[in-house]
Amino acid sequence: MARRHRLAPGSRVNTATEVARDIVGLHSTDPATVFVAAWARMKNADVASIERELYDDRSLVRVLVMRRTAFVLPPDLAAIALAACARSVGQVQRKQLVQRIEKSGVAKDGATWLHKQEELAFNAVAARTSATAVQVSHDVPLLKHHLLLAEGTRNEARVSLTPFILRLLAVDGRLMRGRPRGGWLSTQWSWSTTESWLGEALTEWTIHAAQAELVRRWLKAFGPATVDDVRWWTGWTLGEVRRALTEVAPVEVELDGVTGIALSDDLGPTRRPEPFASLLAGLDPTVMGWAGRDWYLGAYRSALFDRSGNAGPTIWWDGRVVGGWAQRPDGEIVLRLLEDIGRDARTAVDSEAERLRVWLGERRVLPRFSTPLVKELVAADEAREPRPRLRTTPRRSQKQRPG
């Protein structure tokens, strides 16, 4: 894990594009994750250079793929992920939207109406080259209709149709999210057609070939793993996973007392790096990489994950989670170690926290999915240099995976 996920200092790379390729994408549900996850794995990262890769070089694109989750990927890998995952995502979302259109009284034949509006929206984006949702609504007036969501609950709201339709076009690979309005943490995307954004259409893959290739790349980065890990990460049915694995033909390996799988050409020993500290973002791809997390997370799930299974910011030492961190409104990076890792390890963690503080500068990052520990750290009236609360009972040793 240390080398393949570019976490060990000696394995860091020069660009966010290399990071995203090596770990099969950066989570992008929270825009901050992309930048902090890349920073943790790059030699000399800065926000401007990552934005340049996203919006000028366009060597990274933002797509809705695995588990109906937004990821940032290189375009060639995005084409694979879209073909492997987005077809089923689009089918589900389109069906749900048709039902909402009809229930809200927008149209009796929701499917026909939706198809027409999708084409009008696509043409509106193409005509402008780059368009915001507001501009598309102006050009296609019928999209100003609102849907009633969560009717009869405290979350009841009327929501514009436009974002739903733009997301559907993106899931189909026809539109790409461009530079957002409002800064690096904004989600007010501009939209462009894929051809105008990249200069060409995405490479076409059959769903079966794409699923096999995606599993192969994931196993290279995250294996050895279990079949359930593959199923969870992809969001596929068990049948889809088994079909892809038949094509990939991994071999079975013993993995922490259960049967795991690995690529047949990836069974050799790996040299363990020197112990290292990492501060990883909320929803970091490594933290969210497996369904079975006990081997690196231990007993800390309730403190570091929210009730929906979203990971908060974590502190790692030597390949496992040992605590969490947060940034307070004044910019201070506050740490909470959940076990005693020793003086040298604490020094390394403090050094990494200072590296992050300097990198963020005046920028502020608050995870969109706040975990119990983040809430406590941000709210606590602690000293400027807080001491960690140490876990008195040593955690049971975990078998280290190759890495």
N, C-alpha and C positions, 0 to 999 in steps of 0.2 A: 504493500500500500504506500509506504513512504516515498518510494521512487516513482511508481506508476502514477500516483496522484500528485506528484511534484511537491510533496510536503517537506521532505528533507531539504535543508538549505542547498546541498550540492546538486539537487535535481531540478532546481527552479529554472524556468525558461524565460525567453525574452518578450513573448507576446501573449495576449489573452487568447488569440486564435489557437496557439499551440496548446494552451491549457484546456480549452474547450474540446479540442480534438482528442487529447490524451485521456480525458475523463468522460467522454461521450456527452458533453454538454454542461452548461452552467445553468442552474435553476434561475428563472427570471420572474417568478410570481411577484417577488419583491425586487425591484430594480437594484437595490443596494447589494443584494447577494452577488450579482454579476461582478460588480467592482471589487468588493471585499474578497470574494472567492478567488478572483484573478490576482489581486494583490498578494494573497497568501502564498501564491505559487510562482510569482514572477520575480526576476532579479531586480528590476528597477521599474516598478509600475507607477503610473500616475493616471488620474482620471481622464485627462485630455487625450493621452495615447490610447486608452481603452475606447473612449468615445470615437476617436479617429478610426479605429478598426471597425466599429459598429456602423458609423454613419458616413464616413468618407471613403475609406478603403473598401468597406462592405465585405470584409473577409469573415464577418460574423453576421448572422441574421437571427431574428427572434421569431420563434414558431411555437404553436400549441400542439404538443405531440404526446409523449408518454404520460399516461394517467390523466389526460386532459390538462396537463401542466405546461406552463410556458418555459421554454428552454432557449438558450442562446447557443447556436451551433455554426460551424463553417457551412457554407451553402451546399457543398456536396454531401455532407452528413445530414443536413436538414432535409435534403431530398429523400434520403433513405428513411429518416424518421417519419416524415410526412406520409410516405407510401406505406410504411409499416404500421403506423398508428392512427393517422388522421382520418382515414376513410371511415373507420368505425366511430371516431369522435364526431365527425361531421354528420353521420347518419343520426346519431343520438341527439345532437344539438339541433339539427334541422327538424326532427320529429317533435321535439319539445317546443321549438319556436312556432311551428305550425299550430300546435295545440293552444299555445298562448294567444296567437293571432286570432284564432277562431273564438276562443273563450272571451277575449276582450272586445269582440264585435268589430274588429278591423276588417275582416273579410269572411265570407261563408266558406269559400274554397281557399283555405290557407295556403296549401301547397302551390297552387297556380299563382296566387297573389305574391307569395314569397319569391318564387322563381323570377317573376317579372321585376320585382324591386331589386333583387340581387344584380340582375343585368344592368338596370338603370344606375345602380350605385357603382358598379364596376366601371361603366362608361364615364360616369362623372369623375371618378378618380383618374382615369386615363386621360381625360380632357385637360385636367389641371396639372398632370404630372405628379404633383404632391398635394394632398388634401387632408384637412382635418375632418373629424366627424361633423362638426358644425357646418363646414363648407359643403359636405355631401348632403346634409339635411336641407341646406338652402337650394341645392341643385335638384334634389329629388324630394319635392314637398310632401309626398305621401309618407316619407320616413319620419315625419314629425309626429305621426301617431304614437301614442304611448301605450305600453302594456301594463296591466295591473298585476303586480307580483305579490305573493304572500298575503293574499286577500284575507281579511278578518283576523290577522295577527298583528302583533306590535311592530313587525317589520314590514307591514304593508307599504307599498310604494308604487308610483307610476314612473316607468322608465322608458326612455326613447328607444325606438326600434333600431336606430342607426348603428349603435355599437354592436348589437347582435348580428346584424347583416354583414358588417365589415369583418367581424371575427369569423363568420362562416366562409367568406371569400378567402380569408387568410388560411383557414384550415384546408381549403381546397387547393392551396398553393398558388392562388391567383393574385393575392395582394401580399405586400410586405409592410411591416411596421417600420417607419423611419424615425428620424430624430424627434423626440418629444418636445412639446412646448413647456417651458418652465424649468429646465435644468435636468441634471443627471438622475434624479430620483423621481421624476415625473412619469406618469403613465398617460399623459395626454398626447397620444401618438399622432404623428402625421402618417399618411398611408400613400403607397405608390403601387402600381402594378409590378409584378415580379420582373417582367421583362425590362421595364424602365429602371427599376432599382438595381438589378444585377447585370443588365445588358443582354440577358438571355433568359430563356425559361429554365426552370430546374430540370435536371436529368430525370427521365421517367424510369421508374422501377415497378416491376410487378410486386404485388403485396407479399407473395411467398418469398421471392428473392430478397426483398427488403427486410423482411422479418428475420431471415437467416443471417443476413449481413449485420443487422443491428445486434442480434444476440452474440455473434462472433466478436464484434468490437467491444460489447459490454463485458464479456467473459475475459477478454484480454486485459481490460482495465480493472475489473472487479472480482474476477475469479481467483481461486476456486470459490464456488458459491453453491447454494442449493437451488433446486428447481423452483421452490417457492420464492426465493430471492428474484429469480428471473421473472416469474409471473407477476410479482408485486411491482417491480421496477417498470416493466413494460406496460402493465395494466391490461394485459391480454387475458383471454380465456386460457384454461389449462390445455385445451385442445390446440390452440394456436402455438402455445409454448412448446408442446411436444412435437408438433410438426416442424417448427423451426429447429429444434434440437436434433431431430432426425437428419436434417440437412447438414447441420454443423458437425454432428458426430463427436461430441465431447466424450471424455473418459470419466469413469467414476473414481472418486478419491475419498479417503476417510477425512472427515472434517469435523473436528470437535465432537466426536462421538456419533455423528450422523453421516449419511451418504451425501457427498457433494459432487460437483462436476467441474471439469477444467478442460481447456483446449488440449488436444493430444500433443501439440508441439510446445506446451507451456508447463512442463512437469519438472524442469530442472531446478536445482537449489538456487536461492537468491542470497546475496550477501547483505547481511543486516547492517543498516547505516548506524552511525553514532546516534545516541539519544538526542531528540530534538523536540522543541516546543512549537506549537501552532495555535493561533487564535483564528478559528473558523467562523464564518458568518452564519446567521440564521439561514436555514434551508441549504446549507452548503452541500454540494453533490456527494461528498464523502460521507457526511453524517446521514444523508438521506439515501445512501446507495444500496442498502440491503433491507430485506424484511426482518431477518434475524439479526438483532443488534447487540445481544448480550455480550458477545466476545469483545466489543470495544466500548460499549456503553455501560455495562454492568447494571448497578441498581439505581442509576440516576435518571431514568426516563421521566419520572413524574416531575422532577425539578426542571428538566431541560427541554421537554416537549409540551406543547399545549394539548388540549383534549382532542383536537382533530388530527393529531399526529405530526404537527409541524415542529421542526427542530428550531430551537433558539440558538444564539451564539454560544460556542463551546470552546473550552480550553483543552488542548491535547498535550499529552506528554508521552513520547516514545510509542506512538501508535494507538493510544487509547484515550478516551475522554476522562478528564480528572476534575472538570469544573466548568464554569460558565463566566461570561463577561458581558458588560453593557457599557454604553457611552451615555453619560449624563448630559443634561442640557448645556452645562458649562464646558463640555468637551472632554472631561475627565474619563479615562478608561478605567472602570472599576472591575475588579476580579473577585471571584469566589471559588477557591479550591475546595473540593468536597472530600479530599483525603490528603494525608501528609505525604508529599512527594519528595521531601528532602530539600536541603538548602540549595544544592546546585541546580536542581530542576526548577525551584522557585525563582532563582536568579535568571534562568533562561526564559521562563514565562514572563517575568517582569520586563526583560529586554525586548521580547516580542510585543508586549503591550505598548512599550514606549515607541517601538517602530511603527505600530499602527496609529498611535496618537499623533506622531509627527506627520505621517502620511495623510491622515484625515484633516489635520490643520483646523481651519474654521468650519469644516463641514460637519454636519450632524447626521447620525444614522440611528434611527429607532426602528427595530424590526416590526413589520406589519402584523406578525403573529407573535404576540407577547406571551412568553412563558412565565411560570411562577417565579423562577429565579430572576429573570429580567425585571419583572415588576418590583421585586424586592430590592434589587440593586439600584434601580433608578430612584425609588422612593426613599430608600434608607438614609437616615441622617448619620452617616458614618464620617470618620476622619478623612482628611484629604488623601492619606495614604493608607487605605483600609488593610487590616490584617485578615488573612483568610480564616474562615472557620474550618477547622480541621476535623476530619472524620477520625474518630478515636479507634474504630475497629478497622484494621486493614482489609481492603477488598480482596476477595478470593482471586487468586491468579487466574488469568485467562490465557488460553492457548493462542500464541501469536500466529496470525496467518502470514503466508509468504508475501514478499513484497515489493 
